[in-house]
């Protein structure tokens, strides 16, 4: 990581050291890395690529996750298969644990996964001018129409006519 990337990440004002669960979930939903020098909330961990990964769901969150997957992901034939019954606790435990392991190993780059949960890549991603956590969360809430990229990609900025937030465009 070069000196400019370090200064950029520091200039974006990451003073806290812990993400809140809602912030981690927002970043996880759109596959954005966590800010440099920040930690995941309790139960969450970093993937090889530096993305936040939620814990295996438990209690009511587990029931919601089973329901969402059962009705949103399975075909009618799979829903009739007793192995996918919402009451099959053993199968769902194995499913959620396997899904989490896959997410922890995930890395989108080429070559071998980086060390330290992609710390240098996360610093580079967050060093884009104006890329604060508050701005990124606002961008996600506004629809994340054009996914944000690494700061090494040249970005053009313009103000949205309806909202005073910068919009990124690849050139």
Secondary structure, 3 states (H helix, E strand, C coil): CCHHHHHHHHHCCCCCCECCHHHHHHHHHCCCECCCCCECCCCCEECCCCEEECCCCCHHHHHHHHHHHHHHCCCHHHHHCHHHCCCCHHHHHHHHHHHHHHHHHCCCCCCCCCCHHHHHHHHHHHCCCCCCHHHHHHHHHCCCCCCCCCCCCCEEEEECCCCCCEEEEEC
